[in-house]
């Protein structure tokens, strides 16, 4: 245990070695559906292959194996407002010059759209995942007095593999190694002096032949985004305090390098209370309570920290999860989620969170529908 503590401390010192070598950009921010429902908590209660992104030490708790796939779509209410506005101005949709003159109550509001696809699995402490995680932003705004479009994109393809280890006295340790391919276009207005303006104009003015064409217009920022590649590691530890309590520690992006620059490392501490209860007949019921604390390390600025909490009621049948309902607070912002199914699951998740890096935070909320299968 002492050797692992020294290793964690040495890695922290390396990651925070100097402001010139560390970028404010974050590594992959993916959390599984359950974690999002519970205020993005789970450092001491994550499970299976998805734990690679939150605390890889949880892989050591897996018995046997599992294979799963998850797909989700997330929309923001502003995007719905844009859709309503577009329906009222449909005759201008293929002429952006005319369209921009019609901007009204939705102008200067960013409309985000997210989607994720993940294949994951684990077997006797070894886990892997292939993740595509994307967010696109759109707006119709004004640069001084001229109406112009605004676009943004952050799209990650992440290949991850890791291992969890059991140690004496209820300790578990784990690591995850990852490769990242990123498309990045910083959110900004693109005026007529930018060549990107004409690429957006060309894409938006194409006639729609179906849903795929509409989606391509939302994703236009990805076509002109900057490409980045990186490699990195996540480290984790867990300790069973007793039958009902577990503590966890994870060091994410410790370190991770993107285009020869360190990304922002992240420290998470978690405490989980878990107990079997007899509340719903014919189901094995479990109560889960999480409390997490998070800090980002950004040299040259104050350390930004978050407190998070979540509570869930789970239902199990034949040692398989069949339902849960959970609520949480992510640094004061509410989250909610429900899931039902057996082998194939359908979930709804509402999340409200701050996006960006300290001190430039902004609040965004998403409604997400998730289709998931596990065997």
WORA-V47835 format. One record per residue. N is the residue number from 1. RES is the residue in three letters. D_FIRST is the distance of its C-alpha to the first C-alpha in whole Angstrom. Layout:
N/RES/D_FIRST
N/RES/D_FIRST
This chain:
1/UNK/0
2/UNK/4
3/UNK/5
4/UNK/5
5/UNK/6
6/UNK/9
7/UNK/10
8/UNK/11
9/UNK/13
10/UNK/14
11/UNK/16
12/UNK/17
13/UNK/19
14/UNK/20
15/UNK/21
16/UNK/23
17/UNK/25
18/UNK/28
19/UNK/31
20/UNK/33
21/UNK/30
22/UNK/29
23/UNK/31
24/UNK/31
25/UNK/31
26/UNK/29
27/UNK/27
28/UNK/28
29/UNK/28
30/UNK/29
31/UNK/28
32/UNK/29
33/UNK/32
34/UNK/30
35/UNK/28
36/UNK/31
37/UNK/33
38/UNK/30
39/UNK/30
40/UNK/28
41/UNK/25
42/UNK/22
43/UNK/19
44/UNK/18
45/UNK/21
46/UNK/21
47/UNK/22
48/UNK/23
49/UNK/24
50/UNK/25
51/UNK/21
52/UNK/21
53/UNK/22
54/UNK/20
55/UNK/17
56/UNK/16
57/UNK/14
58/UNK/17
59/UNK/18
60/UNK/16
61/UNK/18
62/UNK/21
63/UNK/23
64/UNK/26
65/UNK/27
66/UNK/29
67/UNK/31
68/UNK/32
69/UNK/34
70/UNK/35
71/UNK/38
72/UNK/39
73/UNK/41
74/UNK/41
75/UNK/44
76/UNK/45
77/UNK/48
78/UNK/49
79/UNK/49
80/UNK/51
81/UNK/54
82/UNK/54
83/UNK/55
84/UNK/58
85/UNK/59
86/UNK/59
87/UNK/61
88/UNK/64
89/UNK/64
90/UNK/64
91/UNK/67
92/UNK/65
93/UNK/62
94/UNK/63
95/UNK/65
96/UNK/62
97/UNK/64
98/UNK/66
99/UNK/63
100/UNK/61
101/UNK/65
102/UNK/64
103/UNK/61
104/UNK/61
105/UNK/58
106/UNK/55
107/UNK/56
108/UNK/53
109/UNK/50
110/UNK/47
111/UNK/47
112/UNK/44
113/UNK/43
114/UNK/40
115/UNK/39
116/UNK/36
117/UNK/36
118/UNK/33
119/UNK/32
120/UNK/29
121/UNK/28
122/UNK/25
123/UNK/24
124/UNK/22
125/UNK/19
126/UNK/21
127/UNK/22
128/UNK/25
129/UNK/28
130/UNK/31
131/UNK/32
132/UNK/35
133/UNK/35
134/UNK/38
135/UNK/39
136/UNK/43
137/UNK/45
138/UNK/48
139/UNK/51
140/UNK/55
141/UNK/55
142/UNK/57
143/UNK/57
144/UNK/59
145/UNK/62
146/UNK/61
147/UNK/60
148/UNK/57
149/UNK/54
150/UNK/51
151/UNK/48
152/UNK/44
153/UNK/41
154/UNK/38
155/UNK/37
156/UNK/34
157/UNK/34
158/UNK/30
159/UNK/29
160/UNK/25
161/UNK/23
162/UNK/19
163/UNK/17
164/UNK/14
165/UNK/12
166/UNK/11
167/UNK/9
168/UNK/9
169/UNK/11
170/UNK/12
171/UNK/9
172/UNK/10
173/UNK/9
174/UNK/12
175/UNK/15
176/UNK/18
177/UNK/21
178/UNK/24
179/UNK/28
180/UNK/30
181/UNK/34
182/UNK/35
183/UNK/39
184/UNK/39
185/UNK/42
186/UNK/42
187/UNK/44
188/UNK/47
189/UNK/51
190/UNK/53
191/UNK/56
192/UNK/59
193/UNK/58
194/UNK/55
195/UNK/56
196/UNK/53
197/UNK/56
198/UNK/58
199/UNK/55
200/UNK/54
201/UNK/58
202/UNK/59
203/UNK/56
204/UNK/57
205/UNK/61
206/UNK/60
207/UNK/62
208/UNK/60
209/UNK/60
210/UNK/57
211/UNK/54
212/UNK/52
213/UNK/54
214/UNK/54
215/UNK/50
216/UNK/51
217/UNK/52
218/UNK/49
219/UNK/47
220/UNK/49
221/UNK/47
222/UNK/44
223/UNK/47
224/UNK/47
225/UNK/44
226/UNK/42
227/UNK/39
228/UNK/36
229/UNK/33
230/UNK/30
231/UNK/26
232/UNK/23
233/UNK/19
234/UNK/18
235/UNK/14
236/UNK/12
237/UNK/10
238/UNK/11
239/UNK/11
240/UNK/14
241/UNK/16
242/UNK/19
243/UNK/21
244/UNK/23
245/UNK/20
246/UNK/17
247/UNK/15
248/UNK/14
249/UNK/13
250/UNK/15
251/UNK/16
252/UNK/19
253/UNK/21
254/UNK/18
255/UNK/20
256/UNK/24
257/UNK/27
258/UNK/30
259/UNK/33
260/UNK/32
261/UNK/30
262/UNK/27
263/UNK/27
264/UNK/26
265/UNK/22
266/UNK/21
267/UNK/18
268/UNK/18
269/UNK/17
270/UNK/18
271/UNK/19
272/UNK/21
273/UNK/24
274/UNK/25
275/UNK/27
276/UNK/30
277/UNK/34
278/UNK/37
279/UNK/39
280/UNK/41
281/UNK/43
282/UNK/42
283/UNK/38
284/UNK/35
285/UNK/34
286/UNK/31
287/UNK/30
288/UNK/27
289/UNK/27
290/UNK/25
291/UNK/24
292/UNK/22
293/UNK/22
294/UNK/22
295/UNK/23
296/UNK/25
297/UNK/24
298/UNK/28
299/UNK/28
300/UNK/32
301/UNK/32
302/UNK/30
303/UNK/27
304/UNK/28
305/UNK/27
306/UNK/27
307/UNK/27
308/UNK/27
309/UNK/28
310/UNK/29
311/UNK/31
312/UNK/32
313/UNK/33
314/UNK/33
315/UNK/35
316/UNK/34
317/UNK/37
318/UNK/36
319/UNK/32
320/UNK/33
321/UNK/33
322/UNK/37
323/UNK/37
324/UNK/35
325/UNK/36
326/UNK/34
327/UNK/34
328/UNK/32
329/UNK/32
330/UNK/31
331/UNK/31
332/UNK/34
333/UNK/36
334/UNK/37
335/UNK/35
336/UNK/37
337/UNK/36
338/UNK/38
339/UNK/37
340/UNK/40
341/UNK/40
342/UNK/39
343/UNK/38
344/UNK/40
345/UNK/39
346/UNK/40
347/UNK/39
348/UNK/40
349/UNK/38
350/UNK/39
351/UNK/37
352/UNK/37
353/UNK/35
354/UNK/35
355/UNK/35
356/UNK/35
357/UNK/33
358/UNK/33
359/UNK/36
360/UNK/38
361/UNK/37
362/UNK/40
363/UNK/40
364/UNK/40
365/UNK/40
366/UNK/41
367/UNK/42
368/UNK/40
369/UNK/41
370/UNK/39
371/UNK/40
372/UNK/37
373/UNK/37
374/UNK/34
375/UNK/34
